[in-house]
Amino acid sequence: MADHAAGSGDEPLVAVAGGGASATLVAAHLLRRPGPVPRLLLIDRWGLHGRGQAYSTGDPHHLLNARAANMSGVEGEPGHLLDWTRAQGIEASGEDFLPRPLYGRYLRDLLDTSARGRPGHLTELTGTVLSLAAEPAGGWTLRLADGTSHRADAVVLAVGNQQPGRLPWEPPPPRYIADPWRRGALDAIDDDAPVLIVGTGLTMVDLAISLSRTHPDRVVHAVSRHGLLPRPHHPPPRPPEADLVLPAEPTSLRELLRWARLAVSRNGGEWHGFVDAVRPHVPALWARLSDADRRRFLDLVARHWEVHRHRIPPASAARIEALRAGGRLRVHRGRVDDVRAGAEDRLAVRIGTDDGISELAVGWLVNGTGPAGAPGTDTLLSGLVAAGIARPGPLGLGLDADPGGAVRDAAGRPHGDLFALGPPLRGVRYETTAVPEIRAQAAALADRLAALGRRQVERVP
């Protein structure tokens, strides 16, 4: 990992809490801008600057869930990723689903090359930001878990996805994996005992592929309320014949669903193209719904939207189908009601279904429910809310912010020097976890950060 030391000039300093895709994209867009730009301090708890947890996987069978044509890291340069792969001697087309470890290399290289164009403007620091404190004269003091503090003119919360939320029946370790994306978390699963994954979304797909490869005789179970799996990508979808005309304001959930059904029908029943076409409009549509309708969407519609919106590559879908056909992946529709210690290092798991109660004896239980929506699992975000520096987003999802990502305090006032992008804005934008959305937010935020006034920033001893 390259080490770029920040200069000691009088440029303002922007501290970025996070080191994954969100942090990399905002840093790259800022460093690539013409004219004066602030210095940057990227603070990543894992020391994985550039790749983050999402793209630091070492499993080559973990693929991007979007085509390469959509995964450029630079707004306005759709061919940037494919140009990079060609420069690496890798033959790839825009229709390919690249391995995630390769994409992690791409993000790391994007950060490096962007920093080389701005010598002395980027410092990478490994550490965990625990809290922020506003300074009377402006700016922030960041306090880290190792006891050090740093001053910054502005702060960007690019913390990515939170850990999965706590489940009410969680058993103690070591047979329970609370966060499967924590580095080395799956290393403990070192025998052929059956594994139960709670959740049947994208996380489950990756876990099932990895866990079945490491032990050929292992059986993986997966359970969720609906038992729905992500849909596979098809060949490039046919877009709607005419540009989408959004429903008139205000919009109810019922009207929105009626509009969606009619749009798919007019597209010959081809829903892939409709989903892709409506995706950029989701934040605007989400903003039009009342809180009551947003809650109904989360309760009744969200899972169906997610399995159609968050699709998986054909190769991943084929692996999952082969595992199911061979009996090595068994999907259950229901809920986990209870977990108890069983015999011979087994867990006795009681699952409630529409047909009654069933029990599974498994060796391992994994929380694959995906990232939590509320700020509670992240010490920094929950601390900001408790201090009144921030407030929860709509329905308690993420943080509240203005349209440009400026975090709102407890009274609803946007800060001029505290920003968020990506997953922490889920309550405000709903669709905000994928690279295309984060890339656009990063480019807009870079413009805002570049406008910061110049003032000396001192590091707190």
C-alpha positions in Angstrom: 0.0 0.0 0.0 1.4 3.4 -1.0 1.9 6.0 1.7 1.2 9.5 0.5 2.2 12.1 3.1 0.1 15.3 3.4 2.0 18.5 2.9 2.4 21.2 5.6 1.0 24.0 3.5 -2.0 26.2 4.4 -4.5 24.3 2.3 -7.6 23.2 4.3 -7.8 19.6 5.4 -10.7 17.3 4.8 -10.8 14.1 6.9 -12.6 11.2 5.4 -13.8 8.5 7.8 -13.6 5.3 5.7 -11.3 3.8 3.2 -13.5 1.7 0.9 -15.2 2.6 -2.4 -17.1 5.6 -1.0 -13.9 7.2 0.4 -11.8 6.3 -2.6 -14.3 7.8 -5.1 -14.7 11.1 -3.2 -10.9 11.3 -2.8 -10.2 10.5 -6.4 -12.7 13.0 -7.7 -11.3 15.8 -5.5 -7.7 15.1 -6.3 -8.4 14.9 -10.0 -10.0 18.4 -10.1 -8.2 21.3 -11.6 -7.2 24.2 -9.4 -6.5 24.3 -5.7 -8.0 21.5 -3.6 -7.8 20.7 0.1 -5.5 18.1 1.6 -7.0 14.8 2.5 -6.7 12.5 5.5 -8.2 9.0 4.8 -8.8 7.1 8.0 -9.7 3.4 7.5 -10.1 1.1 10.5 -9.0 -1.9 8.6 -6.0 -0.3 6.7 -7.6 -1.4 3.4 -7.5 2.0 1.8 -8.9 1.8 -1.7 -10.4 -1.6 -1.5 -12.4 -1.6 1.8 -14.1 -4.7 3.0 -16.3 -5.1 0.0 -13.5 -5.5 -2.5 -10.7 -7.0 -0.4 -12.1 -10.5 -0.7 -9.6 -13.0 -2.0 -12.2 -15.3 -3.5 -12.0 -15.0 -7.3 -15.5 -16.5 -7.5 -16.9 -13.4 -5.9 -18.0 -11.4 -8.9 -19.2 -7.8 -9.3 -23.0 -7.8 -9.4 -23.0 -5.3 -12.2 -21.5 -5.3 -15.7 -18.1 -3.7 -16.2 -19.6 -1.0 -18.4 -21.4 0.4 -15.4 -18.5 0.2 -12.9 -16.2 3.0 -13.9 -14.9 4.9 -10.8 -14.8 8.2 -12.6 -18.0 10.2 -13.3 -18.1 11.3 -16.9 -15.6 8.6 -18.0 -17.7 5.4 -18.6 -14.7 3.6 -20.2 -12.3 4.3 -17.3 -12.5 0.8 -15.8 -12.2 -1.0 -19.2 -9.2 1.2 -20.2 -7.6 0.2 -16.9 -8.1 -3.5 -17.5 -6.6 -3.3 -21.0 -3.6 -1.5 -19.5 -3.2 -4.4 -17.1 -3.2 -6.9 -20.0 -6.7 -8.2 -19.1 -9.2 -8.8 -21.9 -12.6 -7.7 -20.7 -15.7 -6.3 -22.3 -18.4 -4.0 -21.0 -20.7 -7.0 -20.6 -18.3 -8.9 -18.3 -18.8 -9.4 -14.6 -15.3 -8.9 -13.2 -13.9 -10.6 -10.1 -14.3 -8.4 -7.0 -10.6 -8.8 -6.0 -9.7 -7.3 -9.5 -12.0 -4.4 -8.9 -10.3 -3.8 -5.5 -7.0 -3.5 -7.4 -8.7 -1.0 -9.7 -9.9 1.2 -6.9 -6.5 1.0 -5.2 -4.8 2.1 -8.4 -7.4 4.9 -8.9 -6.5 6.2 -5.5 -2.8 6.0 -6.2 -2.8 7.6 -9.6 -5.1 10.4 -8.4 -2.7 11.1 -5.5 0.3 11.1 -7.7 -1.2 14.0 -9.6 -1.4 16.0 -6.3 1.9 15.3 -4.4 1.6 15.9 -0.7 -2.2 16.1 -0.7 -3.1 12.6 0.6 -2.3 10.9 3.9 -3.6 7.4 4.7 -4.1 6.5 8.3 -5.2 3.2 9.9 -7.4 3.8 12.8 -11.0 3.9 14.0 -12.8 7.3 14.4 -14.8 7.1 17.6 -16.2 10.7 17.8 -16.3 14.2 16.4 -16.3 17.4 18.3 -17.1 20.8 16.7 -14.4 23.5 17.2 -15.6 27.0 18.3 -13.6 28.6 15.5 -14.9 26.1 12.9 -13.9 22.6 11.8 -13.8 19.4 13.8 -11.6 17.4 16.1 -11.7 13.7 15.3 -10.9 11.3 18.2 -9.6 7.9 17.4 -9.6 4.6 19.3 -5.9 4.7 19.9 -6.2 8.0 21.8 -5.0 10.3 19.1 -6.9 13.3 17.8 -6.8 15.2 14.5 -8.1 18.6 13.4 -9.9 19.0 10.1 -11.8 21.8 8.3 -14.4 19.4 7.1 -15.3 15.8 7.6 -16.8 13.2 5.2 -18.5 10.2 6.6 -17.7 7.5 4.0 -18.1 4.6 6.3 -19.8 2.3 3.8 -22.2 -0.4 5.0 -22.7 -1.1 8.7 -22.4 -4.4 10.3 -25.5 -6.7 10.3 -27.9 -5.8 13.0 -28.2 -7.9 16.1 -30.6 -10.8 16.1 -32.8 -11.5 19.1 -31.7 -15.1 19.6 -27.9 -14.7 18.9 -25.9 -17.6 20.4 -22.4 -16.9 21.7 -19.3 -17.5 19.6 -17.5 -19.4 18.3 -20.3 -21.3 16.5 -22.0 -18.0 15.6 -20.5 -15.6 13.1 -22.1 -12.2 13.7 -20.4 -10.3 10.9 -19.3 -12.5 8.0 -17.5 -9.6 6.3 -15.1 -9.0 9.2 -11.6 -10.1 8.0 -11.0 -13.7 8.8 -14.5 -14.3 10.1 -15.1 -17.4 8.1 -11.7 -19.0 8.9 -13.3 -20.5 12.0 -15.6 -22.6 9.9 -13.1 -25.3 9.4 -15.1 -28.6 9.4 -17.7 -30.3 7.3 -20.6 -29.5 9.7 -23.7 -27.9 8.1 -23.9 -24.2 8.1 -27.1 -22.1 8.4 -27.1 -18.6 6.9 -29.8 -16.2 8.1 -30.7 -14.3 5.0 -31.1 -15.2 1.3 -29.8 -12.1 -0.4 -26.5 -11.1 -2.0 -24.5 -11.9 1.2 -25.9 -15.4 1.2 -24.9 -15.9 -2.4 -21.3 -15.0 -1.7 -21.2 -17.0 1.5 -22.7 -20.1 -0.1 -20.2 -20.1 -3.0 -17.2 -19.7 -0.6 -18.4 -22.2 2.0 -19.2 -24.9 -0.5 -15.9 -24.6 -2.2 -13.7 -24.9 0.9 -15.4 -28.2 2.0 -16.9 -30.2 -0.9 -19.2 -32.2 1.4 -20.6 -29.3 3.4 -24.3 -28.5 3.2 -25.4 -24.9 3.5 -28.9 -23.9 4.7 -30.3 -20.5 4.1 -33.5 -19.0 5.7 -35.4 -15.8 5.2 -39.0 -14.6 5.7 -39.8 -14.8 2.0 -37.2 -17.3 0.8 -36.5 -15.1 -2.2 -33.1 -15.2 -3.9 -31.6 -12.5 -6.1 -32.6 -12.8 -9.7 -29.8 -13.4 -12.3 -28.8 -10.9 -14.9 -30.0 -11.6 -18.4 -28.4 -10.5 -21.6 -28.4 -6.7 -21.9 -32.0 -5.8 -21.2 -34.3 -4.0 -23.6 -34.9 -0.5 -22.2 -38.5 0.9 -22.2 -39.5 2.1 -25.6 -40.1 5.6 -24.5 -38.4 7.7 -21.8 -40.0 7.1 -18.4 -42.6 9.6 -17.4 -42.6 9.8 -13.6 -45.9 9.9 -11.8 -47.1 13.3 -10.9 -46.5 14.6 -7.4 -47.6 13.7 -4.8 -47.3 10.0 -5.2 -48.8 7.3 -3.1 -47.3 3.8 -2.9 -50.4 2.4 -4.6 -50.1 4.8 -7.5 -46.4 4.1 -7.8 -46.9 0.4 -8.0 -49.6 0.8 -10.6 -47.3 3.0 -12.7 -44.6 0.4 -12.5 -46.8 -2.4 -13.6 -48.1 -0.4 -16.6 -44.5 0.6 -17.5 -43.4 -3.1 -17.5 -46.5 -4.1 -19.5 -45.8 -1.4 -22.1 -42.2 -2.8 -22.3 -43.6 -6.2 -23.4 -43.3 -7.6 -19.8 -39.5 -7.1 -19.8 -38.8 -5.9 -16.3 -35.0 -5.9 -16.4 -34.9 -2.8 -18.6 -37.6 -1.1 -16.5 -35.7 -1.6 -13.3 -32.5 -0.3 -14.8 -34.3 2.7 -16.3 -36.1 3.7 -13.1 -33.1 3.2 -10.8 -31.7 6.8 -11.3 -35.1 8.2 -10.4 -35.5 6.2 -7.1 -34.3 9.0 -4.8 -36.8 11.4 -6.3 -39.6 8.8 -6.1 -38.6 7.9 -2.6 -38.8 11.6 -1.6 -42.4 11.8 -2.9 -43.7 9.1 -0.7 -45.1 9.8 2.8 -43.4 8.2 5.8 -46.4 5.9 6.1 -46.0 4.7 2.5 -42.2 4.4 2.9 -42.9 2.1 5.8 -45.3 0.1 3.8 -42.8 -0.2 1.0 -40.1 -1.5 3.5 -42.6 -4.0 5.0 -44.3 -5.2 1.9 -42.4 -4.4 -1.3 -38.7 -3.8 -0.5 -37.7 -7.5 -0.6 -39.3 -7.9 -4.0 -37.6 -4.8 -5.3 -34.3 -5.9 -4.0 -34.2 -9.3 -5.7 -35.0 -7.7 -9.0 -32.8 -4.6 -8.6 -29.7 -6.4 -7.0 -29.2 -9.1 -9.5 -26.3 -11.5 -9.7 -24.1 -12.5 -12.6 -25.1 -15.5 -14.7 -22.0 -17.5 -13.4 -23.0 -16.9 -9.8 -26.6 -17.9 -10.5 -25.4 -21.1 -12.2 -23.3 -22.0 -9.2 -26.2 -21.4 -6.8 -28.5 -23.5 -9.0 -26.0 -26.3 -9.1 -25.6 -26.3 -5.3 -29.4 -26.4 -4.9 -29.8 -29.2 -7.5 -27.1 -31.2 -5.7 -28.7 -30.7 -2.3 -25.8 -28.7 -1.0 -27.8 -25.5 -0.7 -31.2 -25.7 0.9 -33.4 -22.6 1.1 -36.0 -22.3 3.8 -38.9 -19.9 3.9 -39.5 -18.9 7.5 -37.9 -17.3 10.5 -35.5 -18.5 13.2 -37.4 -18.6 16.4 -34.8 -20.1 18.8 -31.2 -21.4 18.9 -29.9 -23.7 21.6 -26.8 -25.7 22.2 -27.1 -29.2 20.8 -25.1 -32.3 21.0 -21.5 -32.7 19.6 -20.8 -29.1 19.0 -24.0 -28.6 17.1 -26.6 -25.9 17.4 -30.3 -26.8 17.5 -32.1 -24.2 15.4 -35.9 -23.9 15.5 -37.4 -22.4 12.3 -41.0 -21.3 12.1 -42.7 -21.7 8.7 -46.2 -21.4 7.3 -46.5 -25.2 7.8 -45.4 -25.2 11.4 -42.1 -25.7 13.2 -39.0 -27.5 11.9 -35.6 -28.0 13.6 -32.1 -28.0 12.1 -29.0 -29.3 13.6 -26.1 -27.3 12.3 -22.5 -26.7 13.3 -22.4 -23.0 12.4 -24.7 -20.1 12.2 -24.0 -17.0 10.1 -25.7 -13.6 10.2 -26.2 -13.0 6.5 -29.0 -10.5 6.8 -26.9 -7.7 5.2 -26.0 -4.3 6.6 -28.1 -2.7 9.3 -30.1 0.3 8.3 -30.2 2.2 11.6 -27.0 3.9 12.8 -26.9 1.8 16.0 -24.3 -0.8 14.9 -21.7 1.9 14.0 -20.1 3.6 17.1 -19.3 6.8 15.2 -22.7 7.3 13.6 -24.7 6.4 16.7 -22.5 8.7 18.8 -23.1 11.6 16.4 -26.9 11.1 16.8 -26.6 10.8 20.6 -24.6 14.1 20.6 -27.2 15.9 18.5 -24.5 16.5 15.7 -26.6 14.3 13.4 -30.1 12.9 13.4 -31.4 9.6 12.0 -32.7 9.6 8.4 -36.3 8.9 7.5 -37.6 5.8 9.2 -34.4 5.7 11.2 -32.3 4.6 8.2 -28.8 6.1 8.2 -28.4 9.8 8.7 -30.5 12.7 7.6 -28.8 15.1 5.1 -29.6 17.8 2.6 -29.7 16.9 -1.2 -25.9 17.6 -1.4 -25.1 15.2 1.5 -24.6 17.8 4.2 -25.5 16.1 7.5 -28.4 17.6 9.4 -28.1 18.2 13.1 -30.8 17.3 15.7 -32.7 20.5 14.8 -32.6 19.7 11.0 -29.9 22.3 10.2 -27.3 21.1 7.6 -23.7 21.5 8.5 -21.5 23.3 6.1 -18.5 21.1 6.9 -19.8 17.6 7.7 -21.0 15.4 4.8 -22.0 11.8 4.1 -22.3 9.8 1.0 -23.2 6.2 0.1 -25.0 3.8 2.5 -25.4 6.3 5.4 -27.8 8.2 3.1 -30.2 5.3 2.6 -33.0 6.9 4.5 -32.8 10.0 2.3 -32.1 8.4 -1.1 -32.9 4.7 -0.6 -30.8 3.7 -3.6 -27.3 4.7 -2.5 -25.2 1.6 -2.1 -23.9 0.9 -5.6 -20.9 2.4 -7.4 -22.9 4.4 -10.0 -24.9 6.2 -7.3 -21.9 6.7 -5.1 -19.7 7.8 -8.0 -22.2 10.6 -8.9 -22.4 11.7 -5.2 -18.6 11.7 -4.9 -18.2 14.0 -8.0 -20.8 16.4 -6.7 -19.3 16.4 -3.2 -15.8 17.0 -4.6 -17.1 20.2 -6.1 -18.4 21.3 -2.8 -15.3 20.4 -0.9 -13.1 22.2 -3.4 -14.9 25.4 -2.6 -13.7 25.4 1.0 -11.9 28.5 2.1 -8.2 28.2 2.8 -7.2 28.3 6.4 -4.4 26.7 8.4 -5.3 23.5 10.2 -3.3 22.4 13.2 -3.0 18.8 14.3 -4.0 18.3 18.0 -1.0 16.8 19.9 
